[in-house]
């Protein structure tokens, strides 16, 4: 099963991956990371492994997709 792996401390909460996900399986959280920003989280299901989120993320180490 595919799933996105998000490093919350690298994520700046821009929401580009959330907007790009064709299945809508990402969301902005309500808590803050070490930088004081609200990171993105995987909802837990729906990922197809298309990696659209990865290609739309401006932070090189914030997100990867496991297949």
N, C-alpha and C positions, 0 to 999 in steps of 0.2 A: 504494500500500500504506500502510495506517495504521500508526503506531507512536507510543509515548509518548516524549517527550523529557524527561529528568530532569536538573535542575540539581543536581548532587551537593552543592554547597556550601549550597544552600537546604534540602535534604532533611534532616529530623531523624530519619529511620529509624523512624518510628512503626509502619510496617507496615500502616496502614489501606488503602492502595492495593493492597498485595499480597493482603490478605484479601478485598478487594472484587472483584478481577479475575475475571470469570467464566471466562476461558480459562487462568488461572494462568500468565500470561506475564511476571510481575514477580517479583523475588526480592531479598532483602536481601544486600548484598555482604559480603565478608570484610575489606575495607579501610576506612579511616577518611577522612572528609572534613576540611576545615579546622577544623571545630568539634569534631572528635574523635568524631563519630557515624558509624555504619555506614549509608550511604545505600542507596536502592533502585536496581536496575538492570533494564533490559529484557533478557529472555532472548534476544531476536533474532528471534522468530517467534511467530505466533499472535494478534497484536493485530487486533481487528476494527474498532477506532475507536469503540467504544461510549462511551468517556470516563467510565466508572464510576470508574476510578482517579482521574481529575481531580476529580470531584465529591466523592470521599471524602477527598481530601487537605486537611489543615488549613492548609497553607502556600501562600499565594496564588501564589507564583512558582516553586515547586519542580517542578511538573509541568505539561506541556501535551501534547495529542494532535494529531499531524499526520495529516491525512487525504489 
